[in-house]
């Protein structure tokens, strides 16, 4: 499904956020099986969080039409017992949903885990007894999938959280994450000056008020504040959610051209 997300998004962007049934069919047909037709793929796309909608007899990419200040962003942070999803697992999940500059929902859970290395205990302060009786990985990930819905997936160093969680979702039959993603490090680099952009440094210099770094909910909340700080200095041409997503990965040349 990852290729479907990328190909659909590129096609939507080439066509002002809309696709005809024929254009949609051409893309999804490359990724269907004998048991999946284009309508089934549409259902799977929506279930994965990919923000596609039907419009008449065609399709549209919702972020292209949604003002970013009306969008729902889900800022996520995870703590894990290792760096590789193939040999490690999530031990804590924290997430906040933000819309219109306000936190509208919160999610926080430990995740049951049988093995917690000493270095992770020292880094996070999470003890093995904290995880006793916690939801299983399947339960916790299923809850997160429901919480995400079709919000924009945001994280500080989003590639790690998104990649780790996608692998975890797929392992437990929850599919991949189709939600468009945005990195608060990359967004911050394009909107305000700082000597460093690590969350601990920004928490201190911007006085974000995070109580405990390397704890999932506190880090998610701090990253949400970084995102809102970045919103204060976005260029005028950033109006929609898709404008914002593209800006967050744009080159200096692309930003110069967009500003003229």
C-alpha angles and dihedrals in degrees: 000000000000091000090049091056093050096044094046093048092049090049093048090051092051090052105045094263098306136099131192119231089254094053091047091049092051091056101042095041088069089062103039127104132206087274099047126066126183092270091054090049089053090055091047091049092054092044089053091055096254104149100231121142136185116244116184104310092333140062137251137197105234098209089061090064102033119092106234091235088060094046125105114235122192110204110201136189129177135192116210138185092236143002102255121070092209092064102019139053143210114267100177135019128195127177140165128194117219129191127166091000094303133105105242101174141012135206127188133161144152116229124222111254132171097200126050116171119221093243091057091049089052093045098046105022088230111142126204090247090058088066097049109114093008119140116280119254091259092050095046094045092047089053091050092049090055092046093051093053105160097323122132109270108233130180142153100257089007095189092071097047095040095047094044093047094044090054090047093048092050092048090059097042096257095123126233127306110264096176111118109251135221131188119220091204091059092042092050092050089057097046111037140019121250135157089230135008102207113128095242091053094046091046089058101039096042093040092232092168098228108166100204128017119211090037113113103229095041091049092047090051092048091049089051089056090050089053092051090047088055091050089063093068104033114138117256094250090067101091109136133047091254090051087055094047092051093044091053091062099032127125123234089254092053091049092050092051092047091052095054 
